Amino acid sequence: MRDQKPLVLDVDGTFLKTDMLLECFWAGLGLDPLATLRASITLLADRAALKAELARIADIRTELLPVNGAVLAEVEAAKAAGREVVLASASHETLVKRLAADHGLSPRVFASDGVTNLKGSDKAAALVAAFGEAGFDYGGNEKADRKIWAHADRALVVNDVASAQVLEAEGKPVTRIEGDWSFAGITKAFRPHQWVKNLLLFVPLLAGHIFLPWPWLVTLLGALAFSLGASSIYVVNDLLDLEADRLHATKCRRPFASGRVPIGVGMAAGLAAGLAALLIAALIGGGFFGVLALYMTLSLAYSLRLKRLRWIDIATLAVLYTIRVVAGALASGVGISGYLLVFIYPVFIALGSVKRITELTLAMSDEPLPGRGYGRPDRSDLLNVAVLGMVGALVAFFGYSFTEQAAELYPTRWLLWVALVPIFWWLYRMIRMGWAGKQDYDPIVFAMRDKRGIGILLIALSIMFQAAGIWRGWLG
């Protein structure tokens, strides 16, 4: 009887909303990037050996992998009817066995063993040998599974409309499960709310009192390039942090961690965004292209390794923010003072420290943050660094007020000293709110949404405009 026949399920893209080979690849990049890349290149033609080696390098936690809810419902119904539920996958057998144990499925699994890549005809032959012709129902999700469906009694087809139509035309009983991902998930993975950081590219225009249309338009194009470049790195960062995100109270809902967007789709979208960013940068100019390439390379290094190193992570974050200001100067053709960079860098040292302070304040235990080098006992040291960054920025701003450039740009120089008050107020407030856990996990994004903080910054900017005589020029 059909009800006594086992339900055999493919794993990648069917039982799971992810792919274990790609999971191992990205986990391996985070643990041992050189070994992972070497295996991926040298064993590319031998998929069975590649899967075995990547499974060895990255021992992923299978219990955290996102399961397809609709398929899980079929599994529970089959188990309730007393049917055996078996996993049959081209993924490596150690992972498949562990996954089956995680979900209380049959200990009998069919999987790749390092020699045979159990897919298509090989999988069909193994299942027929075990259960007989039409002796099982099979669930799969891609064209390669048609070779198995041909020998199954009934077909469970996940997110593969074309295969479902072919099987139905052949008279095969089919149960369809539609996919639940959309391009809206890709948009979320790009983190467009983070693009507000690229307003930093306009700082040289404001500092140089340049308000002509063309430099602003070119800088806007540069901000678009940085936004796309940053989004490509956000995708990489999310793929490297899959396990840490799944263990996080809120980050577990991110598109890749939750399985809302397939890893392969994310990789393609991230690559497209990165190439588009570099193309736009090349149109702006060679210098801007070089700075964007440096930014993306350093961001990638940060995602792969530097973010896990105490203090180096904060210094790198500050560099990444400062690079945006340099890029803005190159896009617009406006020269920037060394004092501006000396002022901006400690500001971002302070804000980078605030980012970590906020994470630790909101942490649920004293254990080190996943993928980071800090625990709650480090909050005091981070606070000290944040305060030093604030003081360094204020001293640099005060020193700038005595330069020839300041005298030329700001005839009423004493008002620059007045502007120090709201600048200090804003920095102190950011540090205090981070210490109290009243920010989100990114102080820059928080600052762009914080109405009171924006008001304080506008006060400082208004005072500086008055010192420069800009208000008189505009308002007569």
Long-range contacts (C-beta under 8 A, 24 or more apart in sequence): 2-137, 2-153, 2-154, 3-81, 3-83, 4-82, 4-83, 5-83, 5-131, 5-135, 5-136, 5-137, 5-153, 6-83, 6-84, 6-85, 6-86, 6-106, 6-131, 6-135, 6-136, 6-137, 7-74, 7-75, 7-78, 7-83, 7-84, 7-85, 7-86, 7-136, 7-137, 7-139, 7-156, 8-86, 8-87, 8-88, 8-110, 8-127, 8-131, 8-136, 8-137, 8-138, 8-139, 8-152, 9-71, 9-75, 9-85, 9-86, 9-87, 9-88, 9-138, 9-139, 9-140, 9-156, 10-87, 10-88, 10-89, 10-138, 10-139, 10-140, 10-141, 10-145, 11-87, 11-88, 11-89, 11-91, 11-96, 11-99, 12-89, 12-90, 12-91, 12-141, 13-141, 13-142, 13-158, 13-159, 13-262, 14-68, 14-71, 14-139, 14-140, 14-141, 14-156, 14-158, 15-67, 15-68, 15-71, 15-72, 15-75, 15-87, 15-99, 15-139, 16-65, 16-66, 16-67, 16-68, 16-99, 16-259, 17-66, 17-67, 17-68, 17-258, 17-259, 17-260, 17-262, 18-65, 18-66, 18-256, 18-259, 18-262, 18-263, 19-262, 19-263, 19-264, 20-60, 20-62, 20-65, 20-89, 20-91, 20-92, 20-95, 20-96, 20-99, 21-50, 21-51, 21-54, 21-91, 22-263, 22-264, 22-267, 23-58, 23-60, 23-65, 23-242, 23-263, 24-51, 24-54, 24-55, 24-57, 24-58, 24-60, 24-95, 25-54, 25-58, 26-239, 26-240, 26-242, 26-263, 27-58, 27-60, 27-242, 27-243, 28-54, 28-57, 28-58, 29-240, 29-304, 30-58, 30-240, 30-241, 30-304, 30-371, 31-57, 31-58, 32-57, 33-304, 33-305, 47-90, 47-112, 47-117, 48-112, 48-113, 48-114, 48-115, 48-116, 48-117, 49-114, 49-115, 51-90, 51-91, 51-92, 51-112, 51-114, 51-117, 52-92, 52-112, 52-113, 52-114, 54-92, 55-91, 55-92, 55-94, 55-95, 60-95, 60-243, 61-243, 62-95, 62-98, 62-99, 62-102, 63-102, 64-243, 64-246, 64-247, 65-99, 65-259, 66-246, 66-257, 66-258, 66-259, 67-103, 67-259, 68-158, 68-177, 68-259, 70-158, 70-177, 71-139, 71-156, 71-158, 71-177, 72-103, 74-139, 74-156, 74-175, 74-177, 75-103, 75-105, 79-104, 84-108, 86-110, 86-136, 87-111, 88-118, 88-123, 88-126, 88-127, 88-138, 88-148, 89-118, 90-117, 90-118, 90-119, 90-123, 119-144, 120-144, 120-147, 120-148, 121-147, 123-147, 123-148, 124-148, 124-150, 124-151, 127-151, 127-152, 180-260, 181-255, 181-260, 181-261, 181-262, 181-265, 185-255, 185-260, 185-261, 186-255, 186-261, 186-265, 186-266, 186-269, 188-254, 188-255, 189-231, 189-234, 189-235, 189-238, 189-254, 189-255, 189-256, 189-261, 189-266, 189-269, 190-231, 190-234, 190-235, 190-269, 190-273, 191-230, 191-231, 191-234, 192-227, 192-231, 193-445, 194-230, 194-234, 194-442, 194-445, 195-223, 195-227, 195-230, 195-231, 196-444, 196-445, 196-448, 197-230, 197-321, 197-324, 197-444, 197-445, 197-448, 198-223, 198-226, 198-227, 198-230, 198-324, 199-223, 199-448, 200-321, 200-324, 200-325, 200-328, 201-226, 201-324, 201-325, 201-327, 201-328, 201-331, 202-328, 203-325, 203-328, 203-340, 203-344, 204-325, 204-328, 204-329, 204-332, 204-334, 204-335, 204-336, 204-340, 205-328, 205-332, 205-334, 206-461, 207-334, 207-336, 207-337, 207-340, 208-334, 208-335, 208-336, 208-409, 209-409, 209-468, 209-470, 210-332, 210-334, 215-331, 215-332, 215-333, 215-334, 216-332, 218-284, 218-331, 218-332, 218-333, 219-328, 219-331, 219-332, 221-280, 221-283, 221-284, 221-331, 222-280, 222-281, 222-284, 222-288, 222-327, 222-328, 222-330, 222-331, 222-332, 224-280, 225-277, 225-278, 225-280, 225-281, 225-284, 225-288, 225-292, 226-277, 226-292, 226-295, 226-324, 226-327, 227-277, 228-273, 228-274, 228-276, 228-277, 228-280, 229-273, 229-274, 229-277, 229-278, 229-281, 229-292, 229-295, 229-296, 229-299, 230-299, 231-270, 231-273, 232-270, 232-271, 232-273, 232-274, 232-277, 232-296, 233-274, 233-296, 233-299, 233-300, 233-303, 235-266, 235-267, 235-269, 235-270, 235-273, 236-270, 236-300, 236-303, 237-303, 238-266, 239-263, 239-266, 239-267, 240-303, 240-304, 241-371, 243-370, 244-370, 244-371, 247-370, 248-370, 249-364, 284-330, 284-331, 285-330, 285-331, 287-330, 288-327, 288-330, 288-331, 291-323, 291-326, 291-327, 291-330, 292-327, 294-323, 295-320, 295-323, 295-324, 295-327, 298-323, 307-371, 307-372, 308-371, 308-372, 308-373, 309-373, 310-373, 310-374, 310-378, 311-385, 313-352, 313-356, 313-372, 313-373, 314-349, 314-352, 314-353, 314-355, 314-356, 314-385, 315-349, 315-352, 317-348, 317-351, 317-352, 317-355, 318-345, 318-346, 318-348, 318-349, 318-351, 318-352, 319-345, 321-348, 321-351, 321-444, 322-348, 337-400, 337-403, 337-405, 339-396, 339-397, 339-399, 339-400, 339-403, 339-405, 340-400, 342-396, 343-393, 343-396, 343-397, 343-400, 344-393, 346-388, 346-389, 346-390, 346-391, 346-392, 346-393, 346-396, 347-389, 347-390, 347-393, 347-427, 348-389, 349-385, 349-386, 349-388, 349-389, 349-392, 350-385, 350-386, 350-387, 350-388, 350-389, 350-390, 350-393, 350-427, 350-430, 350-431, 351-386, 351-389, 351-430, 351-443, 351-444, 351-447, 353-382, 353-383, 353-385, 353-386, 353-389, 353-431, 354-386, 354-430, 354-431, 354-434, 354-439, 354-443, 355-434, 355-441, 355-442, 355-443, 356-382, 357-382, 357-383, 357-386, 357-431, 357-434, 357-435, 358-434, 358-437, 358-439, 358-440, 358-441, 358-443, 359-441, 361-434, 361-435, 361-436, 361-437, 362-437, 362-441, 379-435, 383-431, 383-435, 386-431, 386-434, 387-431, 390-424, 390-427, 390-428, 390-431, 393-423, 393-427, 394-420, 394-423, 394-424, 394-427, 397-423, 409-468, 410-464, 410-467, 410-468, 411-467, 411-468, 411-469, 412-466, 412-467, 412-468, 412-469, 413-467, 414-467, 415-463, 415-464, 415-466, 415-467, 416-463, 416-464, 416-467, 418-463, 419-460, 419-463, 419-464, 419-467, 422-456, 422-457, 422-459, 422-460, 422-463, 423-460, 425-456, 426-453, 426-456, 426-457, 426-460, 429-453, 429-456
